[in-house]
Amino acid sequence: MEYYKAPARSRVKKEFAMQQTAVGPFDITLNPQPLSRATEKSGLGRLSLDKQFKGDLDATSQGEMLSFRSSVPGSAGYVAMETVQGTLHGRSGSFVLQHSSTMSRGAPVQSITVVPDSGTDALSGLTGSMVITITDGHHSYKFEYMLPDQS
């Protein structure tokens, strides 16, 4: 009786690709949005975001952000979800990024990850995480990701 059959070696090779890195600048527009009545006086902020990625990720994105800025300088936090639509190293489709980041007295901790199974079209199966850097008011990204091999 056969309980387990290992996949063919060639299929395993096609399913996994090496980690890749995409880098480039991006522009962002943040627009304040009204909070629900229950959170009006909470100190939270709600913003819509629109981004234009350039470089290895040629894409636009739209999303929503909730934020809080402490009375202590340099301490804040935000969560956000954004849908990214475009081309990543020549492969077109869309995916969703989930953000959960804090800053403690100027020291940032970022978590920006691809939502599992959110990739579409040639970006189906995308996994990865992004780091955002802001230098002199200019935004850039480093996106480390994996995609199933298309060959």
PyMOL commands that set and color helices and strands:
alter all, ss='L'
color gray80, all
select helices_A, chain A and resi 9-15+37-39+121-123
alter helices_A, ss='H'
color red, helices_A
select strands_A, chain A and resi 20-33+44-53+57-69+76-88+91-104+107-109+112-114+127-135+138-146
alter strands_A, ss='S'
color yellow, strands_A
deselect
rebuild
show_as cartoon
